[in-house]
Amino acid sequence: GEENSDLFFVGYYYESDVYHTEILVTNNHLKVVYVDEGKLTEHWDENPHWTEDDLEIREKDLAYDEIDELKNTIRNSDFFELKDVVGVTEEGVEYEPSTLTVTFESKTKTVEYRYREGGPDMPEAFDKISGILWDWAELGQ
């Protein structure tokens, strides 16, 4: 049936002064939301340097072998065992957060990775899963 147990969702989300990036896979559909970098200069004196109007959206359907690759990567990873917050965990330290949410085989988990230069590496599962999304998004970052 079309129950939620069949839902497959992977969502990567990152936002900073310069970037707003969402890479969303729902079943076999890819949606990418990102800042048109050509617009950044218009808001360089403002913080953040972008507005909702500067967001571009691209969408496409993915091939089933691509989806299978992503599902196998998740299945073979320890994503669902990761802590909810990984990376920098000290209080009062500057960091850049990105989050990854996975709904797969009736389980949902969101992990926030807090990056800072010289801080802990991104866990392998987070890195591999988000890496596939970045490849598909073709944002060139």
N, C-alpha and C positions, 0 to 999 in steps of 0.2 A: 504494500500500500504506500501511499504518499505520506507516511508518518514522518515525524521529525527524526526518527531513528535513522532514516535514510539520508538525512542531510549531511553533506560534506561541505565544510567551510574552513578556509584558511584566510586569516586577515592579518596583514602587517600594517602597522601604523607608526609614523614618526612625524614629529613636528618640532620646528625650531624657529628662530627669528627669520631664517632664510627659506626653510623647506616646510612643506606640508605634503606628506606622501602617504597615500593609502594604496595598498595592493590587495585586492579582495578576490578570492576565488570562491564562488558558490556553485557547488556541483561541478559543472564543466565550463562555467562562465567566468571570465576574467574582467575585472573592472579596476582601472588605475586612475587615481586622482592625484594630481601633482601641480606644482606651481609652474606657470609659464615663466621661465627664467628671464625672458626678455622684458617682463614687467617689473622685475625686482628693482631696477634703477629708479623707477617712478616713485618708489616708496622708501628710498634709501635712508631718508631722514626720520622715517617712522619705525616703530617697533610693534609688531613684526614688519618685515619689509614686503609683505604681501597682503592682499585682501581676498575675500571670498571670490571677488570678480576675476582674480588672476588664476583661479584654479581651472585646470584643463581636465577633461575626463576622456579616457579612451576605454573602449570595451571590445571584447572579442570572445568567441567561443574557442575552447582549447580542444585539442585532439585527445581521444581517450587514452592513447598510450602516454601522453604527457601527464594526464591525471593519474594514471597508474603509477608512473614514476614518483609523483609527489606522495601518493598514498603509501607506496612501499618505503619511501624515505621516512615517513612518519612512523610506519609500523616497525621499522628496524631501528628507530631511535628511542631515546629515553625521555622524549619530550614530556610525556604525562607524569614522569617522576620528578621533573625539575621543580625547584622551589618557585614560588610565585614571583619573587623578585630576585634577580641574579645580577652579577656585576658589582658595582660600587654599593656597599651597604652602610658605610659610615654615615652618621648624621652630619649635617652641615657642610657636606662636600658637594661642589658643583658637579653635575653629570648631565648627560643627554639621554633621555629615556626613549626606547622604542619598544613596542609591544607586539606580541605575536599571539593570536588566538586561533585555536584549532578545535573544530568540532568533527569528530571522526568516530564511527562505530559507537554512537550514543554517548560519547564522552566529550566534554568541553573543558578546555583549560586555556587560561590566559597567563602568559609569562611576560614580565617586564624586564628588559635588559637595560641596565644603567651603565652607560659608557663614559669613561674619562680616559684621557691620555695616560698611559702607564697603569691603568686600572686592570681589573681581572678581564680575561678574554671572554668573548661571547661563548656560551656553551655550544658544543658541537651540534647538538640537535637544533638549537635556535639558528645557528649559522647555516646548516645545510638546508633547512626548510625555508628560511627567509631568502637564502641564496637562489633557490629555484624560482621563487616569486620575483626576485630582482631580475633574473635572466628573462623571464617572460615579460616583465614590464618594459624592458628595453628603454629605460630612462637615461642610460649612459652615465649614471653616477658611480 
